[in-house]
Amino acid sequence: MSLLANIVIGIVALLHVYFLVLEMFFWTKPLGLKTFKRTQAQADDTKVLAANQGLYNGFLAAGLLWGLSLGAAGFSIKVFFLLCVLVAGVYGAATVGKKIFYVQALPAAVGLALSLL
């Protein structure tokens, strides 16, 4: 697997760590309100759901970092978690907003393509 693929996978993992922090800890704070275009009342009402979503993003990051830590032996793990991120990003783009495609699905697709080359 190329160094470039691993760099992109690392970026995807870091993005998901950021999503975890944003959704679990900043959902009801000014950064979360601005990022997700929610009112304080909406954010307060959905705080538990957002934290759960953030936790799942953390699992995606953990899987990618696990795959990276194994080097070449982690190829299948990286591909699996990139596919999970890609599916989640496409679903999010279709159900929530198109921006999710560019922020989540596209980086995963690039990492996957580079991994498979």
SETIKE-490149 format. One record per atom (N, C-alpha, C, O, CB): residue number from 1; residue in one letter; atom name; x, y, z. Coordinates in steps of 0.05 Angstrom, whole numbers. Glycine has a CB too. Example, Ala and Ser with C-alpha at 12.3 -4.5 7.8 and 13.67 -1.06 7.14 Angstrom:
<rs>
 resi resn name      x      y      z
    1    A    N    264   -114    156
    1    A   CA    246    -90    156
    1    A    C    264    -66    156
    1    A    O    285    -66    169
    1    A   CB    226    -89    181
    2    S    N    257    -45    142
    2    S   CA    273    -21    143
    2    S    C    258      1    157
    2    S    O    268     23    161
    2    S   CB    282    -12    114
</rs>
This chain:
<rs>
 resi resn name      x      y      z
    1    M    N     17    -23      0
    1    M   CA      0      0      0
    1    M    C     18     25      0
    1    M    O     38     26     14
    1    M   CB    -19      0     24
    2    S    N     10     44    -15
    2    S   CA     27     67    -18
    2    S    C     26     85      6
    2    S    O      7     86     21
    2    S   CB     19     83    -43
    3    L    N     47    100      9
    3    L   CA     49    120     30
    3    L    C     26    140     27
    3    L    O     14    148     47
    3    L   CB     76    135     30
    4    L    N     20    148      3
    4    L   CA     -1    168     -2
    4    L    C    -28    157      8
    4    L    O    -44    172     20
    4    L   CB     -3    175    -32
    5    A    N    -34    131      2
    5    A   CA    -58    119     12
    5    A    C    -60    120     42
    5    A    O    -81    127     53
    5    A   CB    -61     90      2
    6    N    N    -38    114     55
    6    N   CA    -38    114     84
    6    N    C    -41    142     95
    6    N    O    -54    146    116
    6    N   CB    -12    102     95
    7    I    N    -30    162     82
    7    I   CA    -34    190     91
    7    I    C    -63    198     88
    7    I    O    -74    210    107
    7    I   CB    -16    209     73
    8    V    N    -76    191     66
    8    V   CA   -104    197     62
    8    V    C   -121    182     83
    8    V    O   -140    194     95
    8    V   CB   -113    190     34
    9    I    N   -115    157     88
    9    I   CA   -130    142    109
    9    I    C   -126    155    136
    9    I    O   -145    157    152
    9    I   CB   -120    112    110
   10    G    N   -102    164    142
   10    G   CA    -97    178    167
   10    G    C   -114    204    169
   10    G    O   -124    210    190
   10    G   CB    -68    185    170
   11    I    N   -116    218    147
   11    I   CA   -133    242    146
   11    I    C   -162    235    151
   11    I    O   -176    249    167
   11    I   CB   -130    257    119
   12    V    N   -172    214    138
   12    V   CA   -199    205    143
   12    V    C   -204    198    172
   12    V    O   -224    206    184
   12    V   CB   -206    181    124
   13    A    N   -185    184    184
   13    A   CA   -187    177    212
   13    A    C   -188    202    230
   13    A    O   -204    204    248
   13    A   CB   -163    159    221
   14    L    N   -170    221    224
   14    L   CA   -170    246    240
   14    L    C   -196    262    236
   14    L    O   -205    274    255
   14    L   CB   -146    263    232
   15    L    N   -207    262    212
   15    L   CA   -233    275    208
   15    L    C   -254    262    226
   15    L    O   -270    277    238
   15    L   CB   -241    273    178
   16    H    N   -253    236    229
   16    H   CA   -273    223    246
   16    H    C   -269    227    275
   16    H    O   -287    227    291
   16    H   CB   -274    193    239
   17    V    N   -244    231    283
   17    V   CA   -238    239    311
   17    V    C   -250    267    315
   17    V    O   -262    272    336
   17    V   CB   -208    239    317
   18    Y    N   -247    285    296
   18    Y   CA   -258    312    298
   18    Y    C   -289    310    299
   18    Y    O   -301    324    315
   18    Y   CB   -250    329    273
   19    F    N   -301    293    283
   19    F   CA   -330    290    284
   19    F    C   -339    280    311
   19    F    O   -359    289    322
   19    F   CB   -340    271    261
   20    L    N   -324    261    323
   20    L   CA   -330    252    349
   20    L    C   -330    275    369
   20    L    O   -350    278    384
   20    L   CB   -310    230    358
   21    V    N   -309    290    369
   21    V   CA   -307    313    388
   21    V    C   -329    333    384
   21    V    O   -342    342    403
   21    V   CB   -280    327    386
   22    L    N   -334    339    359
   22    L   CA   -355    359    352
   22    L    C   -383    349    361
   22    L    O   -398    365    373
   22    L   CB   -355    364    322
   23    E    N   -389    324    355
   23    E   CA   -416    314    362
   23    E    C   -419    307    391
   23    E    O   -441    309    402
   23    E   CB   -422    290    345
   24    M    N   -398    298    404
   24    M   CA   -401    290    432
   24    M    C   -397    313    452
   24    M    O   -410    313    473
   24    M   CB   -381    268    438
   25    F    N   -380    332    445
   25    F   CA   -373    352    465
   25    F    C   -381    381    457
   25    F    O   -383    398    474
   25    F   CB   -344    351    469
   26    F    N   -384    386    431
   26    F   CA   -390    413    422
   26    F    C   -417    417    409
   26    F    O   -423    438    398
   26    F   CB   -369    422    404
   27    W    N   -434    396    409
   27    W   CA   -460    397    396
   27    W    C   -477    421    405
   27    W    O   -489    434    389
   27    W   CB   -475    371    402
   28    T    N   -477    427    431
   28    T   CA   -494    448    442
   28    T    C   -478    474    446
   28    T    O   -489    494    456
   28    T   CB   -506    440    468
   29    K    N   -453    474    437
   29    K   CA   -436    498    440
   29    K    C   -436    514    414
   29    K    O   -446    504    393
   29    K   CB   -407    490    448
   30    P    N   -427    539    414
   30    P   CA   -428    555    390
   30    P    C   -416    542    365
   30    P    O   -427    545    343
   30    P   CB   -413    581    394
   31    L    N   -394    527    367
   31    L   CA   -382    514    344
   31    L    C   -401    493    333
   31    L    O   -405    492    308
   31    L   CB   -356    500    352
   32    G    N   -413    477    350
   32    G   CA   -432    456    341
   32    G    C   -457    469    329
   32    G    O   -467    460    308
   32    G   CB   -440    438    363
   33    L    N   -467    489    342
   33    L   CA   -492    503    332
   33    L    C   -487    514    304
   33    L    O   -504    511    286
   33    L   CB   -500    525    351
   34    K    N   -464    527    300
   34    K   CA   -457    539    274
   34    K    C   -452    517    253
   34    K    O   -462    519    231
   34    K   CB   -432    557    277
   35    T    N   -437    496    260
   35    T   CA   -430    475    241
   35    T    C   -455    461    231
   35    T    O   -457    456    207
   35    T   CB   -411    455    254
   36    F    N   -473    454    249
   36    F   CA   -496    439    242
   36    F    C   -521    455    237
   36    F    O   -543    445    233
   36    F   CB   -502    418    263
   37    K    N   -518    482    239
   37    K   CA   -540    501    233
   37    K    C   -565    493    250
   37    K    O   -587    490    239
   37    K   CB   -547    501    203
   38    R    N   -561    491    276
   38    R   CA   -583    485    295
   38    R    C   -587    508    315
   38    R    O   -568    523    321
   38    R   CB   -577    458    310
   39    T    N   -611    510    324
   39    T   CA   -616    529    346
   39    T    C   -607    515    372
   39    T    O   -603    491    373
   39    T   CB   -646    537    347
   40    Q    N   -605    531    393
   40    Q   CA   -598    519    419
   40    Q    C   -618    499    428
   40    Q    O   -611    477    438
   40    Q   CB   -595    541    440
   41    A    N   -644    505    423
   41    A   CA   -665    486    431
   41    A    C   -663    460    415
   41    A    O   -666    438    427
   41    A   CB   -693    499    427
   42    Q    N   -658    462    389
   42    Q   CA   -656    438    373
   42    Q    C   -632    421    383
   42    Q    O   -633    397    385
   42    Q   CB   -652    445    343
   43    A    N   -610    435    388
   43    A   CA   -586    421    397
   43    A    C   -590    408    424
   43    A    O   -582    385    429
   43    A   CB   -562    440    398
   44    D    N   -603    422    442
   44    D   CA   -609    410    468
   44    D    C   -626    385    466
   44    D    O   -622    365    480
   44    D   CB   -622    431    487
   45    D    N   -646    386    448
   45    D   CA   -664    364    444
   45    D    C   -651    339    432
   45    D    O   -660    317    436
   45    D   CB   -688    373    427
   46    T    N   -630    344    417
   46    T   CA   -617    321    402
   46    T    C   -589    315    413
   46    T    O   -574    300    400
   46    T   CB   -615    328    373
   47    K    N   -582    326    436
   47    K   CA   -555    322    446
   47    K    C   -547    293    450
   47    K    O   -525    285    443
   47    K   CB   -553    337    473
   48    V    N   -565    277    460
   48    V   CA   -559    248    465
   48    V    C   -556    234    439
   48    V    O   -538    217    436
   48    V   CB   -581    235    482
   49    L    N   -572    240    419
   49    L   CA   -570    227    393
   49    L    C   -543    235    380
   49    L    O   -530    218    368
   49    L   CB   -593    235    375
   50    A    N   -536    260    382
   50    A   CA   -510    269    370
   50    A    C   -487    256    384
   50    A    O   -467    248    370
   50    A   CB   -508    300    373
   51    A    N   -488    252    410
   51    A   CA   -466    239    424
   51    A    C   -463    210    415
   51    A    O   -441    200    411
   51    A   CB   -471    240    454
   52    N    N   -485    197    410
   52    N   CA   -485    170    400
   52    N    C   -473    169    373
   52    N    O   -456    151    367
   52    N   CB   -513    158    400
   53    Q    N   -480    187    356
   53    Q   CA   -469    189    329
   53    Q    C   -439    195    330
   53    Q    O   -424    183    315
   53    Q   CB   -483    212    313
   54    G    N   -431    212    348
   54    G   CA   -403    218    352
   54    G    C   -387    193    360
   54    G    O   -365    189    351
   54    G   CB   -399    239    372
   55    L    N   -399    177    377
   55    L   CA   -386    152    386
   55    L    C   -381    134    362
   55    L    O   -360    122    360
   55    L   CB   -402    138    407
   56    Y    N   -401    131    345
   56    Y   CA   -397    115    321
   56    Y    C   -375    126    303
   56    Y    O   -360    110    291
   56    Y   CB   -424    113    305
   57    N    N   -373    152    300
   57    N   CA   -351    163    285
   57    N    C   -324    156    298
   57    N    O   -304    152    284
   57    N   CB   -354    194    283
   58    G    N   -324    155    324
   58    G   CA   -299    147    338
   58    G    C   -292    118    332
   58    G    O   -268    112    329
   58    G   CB   -303    151    367
   59    F    N   -312    101    330
   59    F   CA   -306     73    323
   59    F    C   -294     71    294
   59    F    O   -277     55    289
   59    F   CB   -332     56    325
   60    L    N   -305     87    276
   60    L   CA   -294     88    249
   60    L    C   -264     96    249
   60    L    O   -247     84    236
   60    L   CB   -310    106    230
   61    A    N   -259    117    264
   61    A   CA   -231    127    267
   61    A    C   -213    105    279
   61    A    O   -191    101    270
   61    A   CB   -230    153    284
   62    A    N   -223     92    300
   62    A   CA   -208     72    314
   62    A    C   -201     49    295
   62    A    O   -179     38    295
   62    A   CB   -222     61    338
   63    G    N   -220     41    278
   63    G   CA   -216     20    259
   63    G    C   -195     27    238
   63    G    O   -178     11    232
   63    G   CB   -241     12    245
   64    L    N   -196     51    229
   64    L   CA   -176     60    209
   64    L    C   -148     62    221
   64    L    O   -129     54    209
   64    L   CB   -184     87    197
   65    L    N   -147     72    246
   65    L   CA   -121     74    259
   65    L    C   -110     46    266
   65    L    O    -86     42    265
   65    L   CB   -123     91    285
   66    W    N   -128     28    273
   66    W   CA   -120      0    278
   66    W    C   -108    -11    252
   66    W    O    -86    -23    253
   66    W   CB   -144    -17    287
   67    G    N   -121     -8    230
   67    G   CA   -111    -18    204
   67    G    C    -84     -6    197
   67    G    O    -66    -20    188
   67    G   CB   -131    -12    182
   68    L    N    -81     20    202
   68    L   CA    -56     33    196
   68    L    C    -34     23    214
   68    L    O    -11     20    205
   68    L   CB    -58     64    200
   69    S    N    -40     17    239
   69    S   CA    -20      7    258
   69    S    C     -9    -20    250
   69    S    O     13    -28    259
   69    S   CB    -31      7    286
   70    L    N    -24    -35    235
   70    L   CA    -15    -62    227
   70    L    C      2    -63    201
   70    L    O     11    -84    193
   70    L   CB    -39    -80    223
   71    G    N      5    -40    189
   71    G   CA     21    -39    164
   71    G    C      7    -54    142
   71    G    O    -17    -52    139
   71    G   CB     49    -50    169
   72    A    N     22    -69    127
   72    A   CA     11    -84    104
   72    A    C     -9   -105    113
   72    A    O    -27   -111     98
   72    A   CB     34    -98     88
   73    A    N     -6   -115    137
   73    A   CA    -24   -135    148
   73    A    C    -52   -123    153
   73    A    O    -72   -138    157
   73    A   CB    -13   -148    173
   74    G    N    -54    -97    155
   74    G   CA    -80    -84    160
   74    G    C    -95    -76    136
   74    G    O   -115    -62    138
   74    G   CB    -75    -60    176
   75    F    N    -87    -85    112
   75    F   CA   -100    -78     87
   75    F    C   -130    -83     88
   75    F    O   -146    -64     82
   75    F   CB    -87    -93     64
   76    S    N   -138   -106     95
   76    S   CA   -167   -113     95
   76    S    C   -183    -97    115
   76    S    O   -205    -89    110
   76    S   CB   -171   -143    101
   77    I    N   -170    -91    138
   77    I   CA   -183    -75    158
   77    I    C   -188    -46    148
   77    I    O   -209    -35    152
   77    I   CB   -167    -74    184
   78    K    N   -167    -36    135
   78    K   CA   -169     -8    124
   78    K    C   -191     -7    103
   78    K    O   -207     11    102
   78    K   CB   -142      1    112
   79    V    N   -191    -27     85
   79    V   CA   -212    -28     64
   79    V    C   -240    -30     76
   79    V    O   -258    -15     67
   79    V   CB   -207    -51     45
   80    F    N   -243    -47     96
   80    F   CA   -269    -50    108
   80    F    C   -279    -24    121
   80    F    O   -301    -15    116
   80    F   CB   -268    -72    130
   81    F    N   -262    -11    136
   81    F   CA   -270     14    150
   81    F    C   -273     37    130
   81    F    O   -290     55    134
   81    F   CB   -250     22    171
   82    L    N   -257     38    109
   82    L   CA   -261     58     88
   82    L    C   -288     54     74
   82    L    O   -303     73     69
   82    L   CB   -239     57     67
   83    L    N   -296     29     70
   83    L   CA   -322     24     58
   83    L    C   -344     32     77
   83    L    O   -365     43     68
   83    L   CB   -325     -6     51
   84    C    N   -341     28    103
   84    C   CA   -361     36    122
   84    C    C   -364     67    122
   84    C    O   -386     77    122
   84    C   CB   -353     27    151
   85    V    N   -341     81    121
   85    V   CA   -342    110    120
   85    V    C   -355    119     94
   85    V    O   -372    138     94
   85    V   CB   -314    122    122
   86    L    N   -349    106     72
   86    L   CA   -360    114     46
   86    L    C   -390    110     46
   86    L    O   -405    128     37
   86    L   CB   -347     97     24
   87    V    N   -400     87     56
   87    V   CA   -429     82     57
   87    V    C   -442    103     75
   87    V    O   -463    114     68
   87    V   CB   -434     53     67
   88    A    N   -431    108     98
   88    A   CA   -442    127    117
   88    A    C   -443    155    104
   88    A    O   -463    170    107
   88    A   CB   -426    128    143
   89    G    N   -422    162     89
   89    G   CA   -422    188     76
   89    G    C   -442    191     54
   89    G    O   -454    212     51
   89    G   CB   -394    193     65
   90    V    N   -445    170     38
   90    V   CA   -465    171     17
   90    V    C   -493    172     29
   90    V    O   -510    187     19
   90    V   CB   -462    145     -2
   91    Y    N   -498    156     49
   91    Y   CA   -524    157     62
   91    Y    C   -530    184     75
   91    Y    O   -552    195     72
   91    Y   CB   -526    135     84
   92    G    N   -510    195     88
   92    G   CA   -513    222    100
   92    G    C   -518    243     79
   92    G    O   -534    261     83
   92    G   CB   -488    229    116
   93    A    N   -504    241     56
   93    A   CA   -509    260     35
   93    A    C   -537    258     23
   93    A    O   -549    278     17
   93    A   CB   -488    256     12
   94    A    N   -547    234     22
   94    A   CA   -574    230     11
   94    A    C   -596    238     30
   94    A    O   -618    246     22
   94    A   CB   -577    201      3
   95    T    N   -591    235     56
   95    T   CA   -612    240     76
   95    T    C   -610    266     91
   95    T    O   -629    276    102
   95    T   CB   -613    217     95
   96    V    N   -585    277     93
   96    V   CA   -581    301    110
   96    V    C   -573    325     93
   96    V    O   -586    346     94
   96    V   CB   -560    296    131
   97    G    N   -552    322     77
   97    G   CA   -542    344     61
   97    G    C   -519    336     43
   97    G    O   -503    319     51
   97    G   CB   -534    367     78
   98    K    N   -518    348     20
   98    K   CA   -497    340      0
   98    K    C   -469    346     10
   98    K    O   -450    333      0
   98    K   CB   -502    354    -26
   99    K    N   -466    365     28
   99    K   CA   -439    372     38
   99    K    C   -426    347     50
   99    K    O   -401    345     50
   99    K   CB   -441    395     58
  100    I    N   -441    330     62
  100    I   CA   -430    306     75
  100    I    C   -415    288     55
  100    I    O   -396    275     62
  100    I   CB   -453    290     89
  101    F    N   -425    288     30
  101    F   CA   -411    273     10
  101    F    C   -382    282      7
  101    F    O   -363    266      6
  101    F   CB   -425    275    -17
  102    Y    N   -378    308      6
  102    Y   CA   -351    319      2
  102    Y    C   -334    317     27
  102    Y    O   -309    314     25
  102    Y   CB   -354    348     -7
  103    V    N   -346    319     50
  103    V   CA   -330    319     75
  103    V    C   -324    291     84
  103    V    O   -303    286     96
  103    V   CB   -346    334     97
  104    Q    N   -342    272     79
  104    Q   CA   -338    245     90
  104    Q    C   -334    224     68
  104    Q    O   -315    209     69
  104    Q   CB   -362    237    107
  105    A    N   -352    222     49
  105    A   CA   -351    201     29
  105    A    C   -328    204     10
  105    A    O   -314    185      4
  105    A   CB   -377    200     13
  106    L    N   -324    228      0
  106    L   CA   -303    232    -21
  106    L    C   -275    226    -10
  106    L    O   -260    211    -23
  106    L   CB   -304    260    -31
  107    P    N   -267    235     14
  107    P   CA   -241    228     24
  107    P    C   -238    197     28
  107    P    O   -217    186     23
  107    P   CB   -236    242     51
  108    A    N   -259    184     37
  108    A   CA   -258    155     40
  108    A    C   -255    142     12
  108    A    O   -240    122     10
  108    A   CB   -283    144     54
  109    A    N   -269    152     -8
  109    A   CA   -267    140    -35
  109    A    C   -239    144    -46
  109    A    O   -228    126    -59
  109    A   CB   -287    153    -53
  110    V    N   -227    167    -41
  110    V   CA   -199    172    -50
  110    V    C   -180    153    -36
  110    V    O   -163    140    -49
  110    V   CB   -191    201    -45
  111    G    N   -183    150    -10
  111    G   CA   -166    131      5
  111    G    C   -170    103     -4
  111    G    O   -150     88     -7
  111    G   CB   -173    133     35
  112    L    N   -194     95    -10
  112    L   CA   -200     68    -20
  112    L    C   -187     64    -47
  112    L    O   -174     43    -52
  112    L   CB   -230     63    -21
  113    A    N   -191     83    -65
  113    A   CA   -179     81    -92
  113    A    C   -149     79    -91
  113    A    O   -137     62   -104
  113    A   CB   -188    105   -109
  114    L    N   -136     96    -74
  114    L   CA   -107     95    -72
  114    L    C    -98     68    -60
  114    L    O    -77     58    -67
  114    L   CB    -97    118    -55
  115    S    N   -114     57    -42
  115    S   CA   -107     32    -29
  115    S    C   -108      8    -49
  115    S    O    -92    -10    -48
  115    S   CB   -125     26     -6
  116    L    N   -127     10    -67
  116    L   CA   -131    -12    -86
  116    L    C   -114    -10   -111
  116    L    O   -112    -29   -126
  116    L   CB   -160    -13    -94
  117    L    N   -100     12   -114
  117    L   CA    -83     15   -138
  117    L    C    -57     -2   -135
  117    L    O    -40     -2   -153
  117    L   CB    -76     44   -143
</rs>
